Amino acid sequence: MPPFEQHPLRRILSDEIHARPPVALDTPACVTYLAFTHHEGSAEREAIHLQALATQLGLPVPTTGSGYLLLDAGGFQLKWERHNEFSSYCFFSRGSADDTDSKDHALRHVPQAWREAIPGLLIAATHIEVRSTAELPPQSVLHQQSPGGQALIASKVAGGAGWVLTDFHLHDGFSHFLVLDEHFTPRQAGRIAQRLVEIETYRVMALLAFPVAKQVGRLVSRAEDELADLMDGMDQARSAEDDRALLARLSRLAAEVERSVALTTFRFGAAAAYYRLVRQRIEDLREERLPGFSPISEFMDRRLVPAIDTCSSIARRQDDLSARIARNSQLLRTRVDIELERQNQELLAQMNRRAKIQLHLQETVEGLSVVAITYYASQLVNYVAKGAKDLIAPLTPEIITALSIPVIASFVFMGLRRMRKALAKEEGSGGH
């Protein structure tokens, strides 16, 4: 290639399309699938655990950074995948038809101590038997009951290239699928097995939201009743104290609902995403109905769809409740703010009246100050005139004092007025 500057993710994104291909299966074969949810750092311990298996089997130490690994131990193959919430371990065993009758299926060659120490919490476990229709005719098993007596779920898949039978119940801790190969190619058989284990895993992962939905449903019902009671209280509130008490209760309710939303939004969103994956994998099977039997798609419509619809309904109710509480809180805050504004206006009016009274008092005091200052100043003039009465003859001290009174009063009045204007100007400039 020309020396173009490469995007750092170009190779990774290109390889992602081809990652995690299905393992080709030759009939007869056994597949055992285990899925473990991540728990208390189990995802970080998986790499060490897988490397321990490779060392025990004399295989090269694998790398797990890509989140995908395929180990071929001769007697079995292991495909490991890490997902957001869980990691899967799919074991493939090749052998004769007699090997499919083994109790451990594809796990029979896996070291027992190693498989019992897989980190995480087991969420899905599935056995798949792939048998030839020449060896096991479909009609010989279609009308048999499942090991637990439950009705079989059966359909033709892949355009009639094979058959799938199951009851979706757990037997000895595992769900079981029987795949009858009429004319599968090895890769086609591998794809069918992969879709079946994905349907089983994603079905269970989607149902993780159902217990959460039941719990949230009780919370939502109680919160809706409490919200209705608060709205009745809002209509009956007669004072600002009543509004503030209602606002405190409404804020507490909002915090409780928002906490529930924060804790459950991911779970409900994941349930919807897992359900879409289940529907897609069922469509990929290309099922054909068998007379007298329910296909996998019909079984999921009857059993899984109601649970998913319940989760979706509860999620919508919770979001709607959160929005209603927010609207009512805003309404109540507006009422409280209006009442506070009214009280502030009354307080400002009272302050304004007090300021006017203080101004009148100040003007009265200023008038008295002019009189007092004029009186004391005229007395000073009188004392001076008496001391200089020989110099001011023929005027007398009394006449001088009388003449000085209006002059002194005018100067004092003008001085106080100028001082008041200067103070008012300084206060006005300080406010700007």
Disulfide bonds with the S-S distance in Angstrom:
none
